[in-house]
Amino acid sequence: MKKISYGMHSISPADIESVINTLKSDFLTQGPAVAKFEEKFAKYVGSKYAVAVTNGTAALHLAVLALGLKPGKKVITSPISFVASSNSVLYVGGEIDFADIDSASGLIDINSLEERIKSGGPDSYSGIIAVDFAGNPVNLEKLRIVAKKYNLWIIEDACHSPGGFFTTSDSRRSLCGSCEFNDISIFSFHPVKHIATGEGGMLTTNSEELYEKLLVLRTHGITREKGKFLNSSEDIEMGPWYYEMQSLGYNYRMPDILASLGTSQLERADKNIERRHEIAKLYDEGFKNSEIVPLVKFNEGHAYHLYVIQSEKRTKIYNVLVENEIFPQIHYIPIHLQPYYKGLGFSEGDFPNAENYYKKALSLPMFPTLEDQDIQRIIEIVIGV
Ligand SMILES: *Cc1c(COP(=O)(O)O)cnc(C)c1O
């Protein structure tokens, strides 16, 4: 029997050729393929700037570093996300908090978020990490209103949503990653995500100041720009070789080999979203008269990284699918219930909507090369449980 996983990348002959060309070029890293990928990606999501990094987690880390945490202030995010969303705050010695989700969408509930921020007392938060869970974009225009009120920055964790959008109050499409209403957006190019580079990540922003900070942080905190040097040539010889490390950065550079794969993959991104939409509609149709409930109604702006259903029988469905060599997944175990986070003071009952969601959640296979007959088979098995 054919094995089917919940997510799967695809590599085209053009992808292979693109990587081979880089392998034959003078630059395996720090060459022109990275800038090219960044330029194309920024165009795709509609941002001014893009900075490629080694993975989505590194992108989150740099985003939090660049935006900064005010001492003693917390960052708030959703408990229904991958642990990297909240870990990034802990990397820089910050304090993390969560707000409960809206059961109807699986996204952070903006009202609970504001309640939580209010109850923390004045000035107790630095920022918000908004997660476009499953590919369903957070309405950042609405979130922005809360963020402004409490003077908070917003990072959009758009790992699930490249190509997605929400509709603004004046009926426009606001693309995920465009940073129209937020400071920095971040993406991952892990093979289960929309665009695969093996490991890889990207940050987008419209702020020149943040962009320059990110470039420096990505490469050890080192600058080679003469105009920016802090030392003077009276203190130290500053020849053409000279560089300065001015902040504590990291080596989070994406190699050219991966960037050239990313650029080639990006060519198919729109077509792949269309296919993801087709698959979502097939599932929706298949479950219409059953007790299986899709987490959300179909919407054009949903990038469908995941197709999530809710069912009281989800564990049984999970087991029967696995018996049939179909491997669904559960996204996510609420972060606040992870032992590490319990050690930080969180406990069961803190975010009841997230905990109830988790008990019923199941992500069915969703990737562009999934065939119609596979989808029908999955629907039949799921309904038959
Ligand atoms: C995949 C993912 C990440 C981390 O990305 P990596 O490239 O695996 O480091 C962060 N947040 C979310 C929501 C993700 O899905």
The ligand as a MOL file (V3000), in Angstrom:
LIG
                    3D

  0  0  0     0  0            999 V3000
M  V30 BEGIN CTAB
M  V30 COUNTS 15 15 0 0 0
M  V30 BEGIN ATOM
M  V30 1 C 7.6340 25.0330 11.1600 0
M  V30 2 C 7.2540 26.1060 12.1050 0
M  V30 3 C 8.2110 26.8700 12.7980 0
M  V30 4 C 9.6760 26.5570 12.7890 0
M  V30 5 O 10.2470 26.4970 11.5460 0
M  V30 6 P 11.6080 25.6260 11.3300 0
M  V30 7 O 12.0160 25.9990 9.9450 0
M  V30 8 O 11.2270 24.1960 11.4640 0
M  V30 9 O 12.5780 26.0630 12.3500 0
M  V30 10 C 7.7620 27.9120 13.5940 0
M  V30 11 N 6.4500 28.1970 13.7260 0
M  V30 12 C 5.4990 27.4620 13.0980 0
M  V30 13 C 4.0720 27.8270 13.2790 0
M  V30 14 C 5.8760 26.3920 12.2870 0
M  V30 15 O 4.9330 25.6600 11.6930 0
M  V30 END ATOM
M  V30 BEGIN BOND
M  V30 1 1 1 2
M  V30 2 1 2 3
M  V30 3 2 2 14
M  V30 4 1 3 4
M  V30 5 2 3 10
M  V30 6 1 4 5
M  V30 7 1 5 6
M  V30 8 2 6 7
M  V30 9 1 6 8
M  V30 10 1 6 9
M  V30 11 1 10 11
M  V30 12 2 11 12
M  V30 13 1 12 13
M  V30 14 1 12 14
M  V30 15 1 14 15
M  V30 END BOND
M  V30 END CTAB
M  END
